[in-house]
Amino acid sequence: LKAGGVAGVCVDLILFPLDTVKTRLQSPQGFRKAGGFHGIYAGVPSTAIGSFPNAAAFFITYENVKSMLHHGSTSYLTPATHMVAACLGEVVACLVRVPSEVVKQRAQVSPSSSTLRILSHTLYHEGIQGLYRGYKSTVLREIPFSLVQFPLWESLKDLWSWKQGHVVDSWQSAVCGAFAGGFAAAVTTPLDVAKTRIMLAKAGSSNASGNVLAALSGIWRTQGLSGLFAGVVPRMAAISLGGFIFLGTYEKTRQLLL
């Protein structure tokens, strides 16, 4: 819990400006109208509050499921074990992540409004359901992401450990995390764009219903391939750096605590 929480806080706060740029590039009104480079830390209180429990929930689930499934499993099933553990970890973590993400993204594209004001406005007009708008699309984004990132991360660590004859250090784990995160970020960008559009959509609009396929087809019709991959460069940069900081900090904190 502590290792995951510390890792989550570090990565979310350090890379927040890149996340804001990515969100504004993906927003329906376009980068400039969404705020451009103004108010780059808009929404950071939501992230600061949500990142520790979100990351802690993920790693508690991930490590426990992984340890349960490892018993009696053969080596060729190891990637499948990591995939299942990561998927279940994301489903649990999204219960914390989605409300934080909804408030954060709305603040990022409305830098003149405070986080508290956006939270109260969402609760008043949409209730608790409004804070969980985009839960399904977030899970549908995170599961493919985790299916790519975590087996790749674990495989790269195992390969590096085998090559050097001992378990990887925390910085080596961080490098593996950067490669795994960057690759996973690139291939799942269309799902991230759809999730952003759903969270930012006005109440009552077609995207507000949370239909991921409808959101993707709408983006494809209006903006084509470039629309589906809007923000891919800052997303890859943020998640590559994030993978380095997040997974490296997690390993280092875990080693110190254990």
PyMOL commands that set and color helices and strands:
alter all, ss='L'
color gray80, all
select helices_A, chain A and resi 2-14+16-26+44-70+75-108+115-131+135-164+170-187+189-200+207-209+212-228+232-257
alter helices_A, ss='H'
color red, helices_A
deselect
rebuild
show_as cartoon
